[in-house]
Amino acid sequence: MWSLLLMALAGLLIGGCYTFYQQKAPRWIPISFAFLAVVSLLAAYLFTLSG
C-alpha cells in the first residue's frame, strides 16, 4: 500500500518538475522536485522489498 502511495507521489513530483521547468522557474526548483521524486521511488522500491 505504501509503495503505491509513494509511486503516486513521485508521479506528482515529476509533473511539478516538468511544469516548473517549462515556466522557466529558477533552476533549483525543478532539480529539487526531481530529487524528491527519485527519493520517493527509492523508498517505494525499498518498501516493496521488505513487504
MDTraj code that builds the backbone (N, CA, C; nanometers):
import mdtraj as md
import numpy as np

residues = "MET TRP SER LEU LEU LEU MET ALA LEU ALA GLY LEU LEU ILE GLY GLY CYS TYR THR PHE TYR GLN GLN LYS ALA PRO ARG TRP ILE PRO ILE SER PHE ALA PHE LEU ALA VAL VAL SER LEU LEU ALA ALA TYR LEU PHE THR LEU SER GLY".split()
xyz = np.array([
    [0.0822, -0.1194, 0.0000],
    [0.0000, 0.0000, 0.0000],
    [0.0871, 0.1265, 0.0000],
    [0.1867, 0.1304, 0.0909],
    [0.2726, 0.2483, 0.0975],
    [0.3514, 0.2673, -0.0301],
    [0.3895, 0.1563, -0.0921],
    [0.4690, 0.1697, -0.2147],
    [0.3863, 0.2348, -0.3257],
    [0.2583, 0.2022, -0.3328],
    [0.1726, 0.2653, -0.4339],
    [0.1554, 0.4143, -0.4081],
    [0.1399, 0.4504, -0.2827],
    [0.1263, 0.5922, -0.2498],
    [0.2550, 0.6690, -0.2798],
    [0.3685, 0.6075, -0.2528],
    [0.4952, 0.6738, -0.2816],
    [0.5191, 0.6860, -0.4316],
    [0.4759, 0.5854, -0.5088],
    [0.4879, 0.5953, -0.6546],
    [0.3967, 0.7049, -0.7098],
    [0.2777, 0.7183, -0.6530],
    [0.1878, 0.8254, -0.6955],
    [0.2470, 0.9622, -0.6604],
    [0.3067, 0.9723, -0.5436],
    [0.3734, 1.0971, -0.5046],
    [0.4875, 1.1297, -0.6000],
    [0.5627, 1.0291, -0.6395],
    [0.6720, 1.0513, -0.7341],
    [0.6175, 1.1019, -0.8678],
    [0.5056, 1.0491, -0.9117],
    [0.4445, 1.0966, -1.0352],
    [0.4028, 1.2422, -1.0267],
    [0.3451, 1.2802, -0.9140],
    [0.3076, 1.4202, -0.8954],
    [0.4304, 1.5111, -0.8916],
    [0.5350, 1.4647, -0.8280],
    [0.6572, 1.5448, -0.8208],
    [0.7226, 1.5595, -0.9578],
    [0.7199, 1.4547, -1.0382],
    [0.7758, 1.4643, -1.1733],
    [0.6929, 1.5611, -1.2571],
    [0.5627, 1.5581, -1.2411],
    [0.4776, 1.6545, -1.3107],
    [0.5068, 1.7971, -1.2678],
    [0.5286, 1.8179, -1.1386],
    [0.5649, 1.9507, -1.0899],
    [0.7000, 1.9950, -1.1420],
    [0.7923, 1.9019, -1.1497],
    [0.9251, 1.9325, -1.2037],
    [0.9138, 1.9788, -1.3486],
    [0.8375, 1.9080, -1.4270],
    [0.8205, 1.9430, -1.5681],
    [0.7506, 2.0782, -1.5835],
    [0.6504, 2.1030, -1.5004],
    [0.5773, 2.2286, -1.5071],
    [0.6662, 2.3475, -1.4713],
    [0.7402, 2.3350, -1.3635],
    [0.8297, 2.4439, -1.3240],
    [0.9402, 2.4652, -1.4264],
    [0.9851, 2.3567, -1.4895],
    [1.0880, 2.3703, -1.5928],
    [1.0353, 2.4486, -1.7127],
    [0.9106, 2.4220, -1.7508],
    [0.8521, 2.4923, -1.8647],
    [0.8224, 2.6384, -1.8325],
    [0.7982, 2.6689, -1.7068],
    [0.7698, 2.8064, -1.6673],
    [0.8967, 2.8872, -1.6432],
    [1.0114, 2.8286, -1.6710],
    [1.1411, 2.8956, -1.6542],
    [1.1637, 2.9412, -1.5100],
    [1.1243, 2.8549, -1.4162],
    [1.1481, 2.8833, -1.2748],
    [1.2988, 2.8741, -1.2474],
    [1.3437, 2.9265, -1.1334],
    [1.4860, 2.9098, -1.1003],
    [1.5257, 2.7623, -1.1035],
    [1.6478, 2.7368, -1.1462],
    [1.6931, 2.6006, -1.1758],
    [1.6821, 2.5069, -1.0556],
    [1.6950, 2.5595, -0.9336],
    [1.6961, 2.4725, -0.8170],
    [1.5586, 2.4135, -0.7864],
    [1.4521, 2.4769, -0.8329],
    [1.3179, 2.4254, -0.8026],
    [1.2896, 2.2946, -0.8774],
    [1.3050, 2.2883, -1.0109],
    [1.2821, 2.1588, -1.0766],
    [1.3816, 2.0512, -1.0334],
    [1.5046, 2.0920, -1.0023],
    [1.6030, 1.9933, -0.9569],
    [1.5610, 1.9349, -0.8224],
    [1.5103, 2.0191, -0.7340],
    [1.4669, 1.9676, -0.6035],
    [1.3442, 1.8774, -0.6179],
    [1.2522, 1.9109, -0.7087],
    [1.1365, 1.8253, -0.7316],
    [1.1804, 1.6904, -0.7887],
    [1.2754, 1.6928, -0.8803],
    [1.3250, 1.5675, -0.9388],
    [1.3958, 1.4834, -0.8328],
    [1.4734, 1.5479, -0.7472],
    [1.5416, 1.4753, -0.6397],
    [1.4410, 1.4100, -0.5454],
    [1.3374, 1.4838, -0.5073],
    [1.2358, 1.4268, -0.4186],
    [1.1601, 1.3127, -0.4858],
    [1.1392, 1.3216, -0.6174],
    [1.0736, 1.2127, -0.6894],
    [1.1600, 1.0870, -0.6890],
    [1.2899, 1.1046, -0.7082],
    [1.3802, 0.9890, -0.7062],
    [1.3837, 0.9261, -0.5670],
    [1.3866, 1.0085, -0.4637],
    [1.3863, 0.9567, -0.3267],
    [1.2552, 0.8829, -0.2989],
    [1.1457, 0.9345, -0.3480],
    [1.0163, 0.8684, -0.3290],
    [1.0120, 0.7338, -0.4000],
    [1.0644, 0.7273, -0.5222],
    [1.0688, 0.5991, -0.5931],
    [1.1613, 0.4998, -0.5237],
    [1.2720, 0.5467, -0.4703],
    [1.3623, 0.4599, -0.3978],
    [1.2945, 0.4056, -0.2724],
    [1.2224, 0.4898, -0.2009],
    [1.1507, 0.4445, -0.0819],
    [1.0421, 0.3429, -0.1190],
    [0.9729, 0.3656, -0.2300],
    [0.8713, 0.2703, -0.2746],
    [0.9346, 0.1358, -0.3064],
    [1.0501, 0.1387, -0.3712],
    [1.1198, 0.0146, -0.4038],
    [1.1618, -0.0592, -0.2764],
    [1.2123, 0.0150, -0.1792],
    [1.2546, -0.0492, -0.0544],
    [1.1352, -0.1053, 0.0234],
    [1.0224, -0.0365, 0.0207],
    [0.9018, -0.0902, 0.0824],
    [0.8562, -0.2180, 0.0133],
    [0.8733, -0.2233, -0.1185],
    [0.8346, -0.3431, -0.1928],
    [0.9233, -0.4608, -0.1552],
    [1.0521, -0.4366, -0.1362],
    [1.1424, -0.5453, -0.0967],
    [1.1134, -0.5977, 0.0421],
    [1.0773, -0.5083, 0.1334],
    [1.0556, -0.5510, 0.2717],
    [0.9197, -0.6172, 0.2911],
    [0.8250, -0.5880, 0.2001],
    [0.6878, -0.6356, 0.2168],
    [0.6725, -0.7804, 0.1939],
])
top = md.Topology()
chain = top.add_chain()
for i, resn in enumerate(residues, 1):
    res = top.add_residue(resn, chain, resSeq=i)
    for name in ("N", "CA", "C"):
        top.add_atom(name, md.element.get_by_symbol(name[0]), res)
traj = md.Trajectory(xyz[None], top)
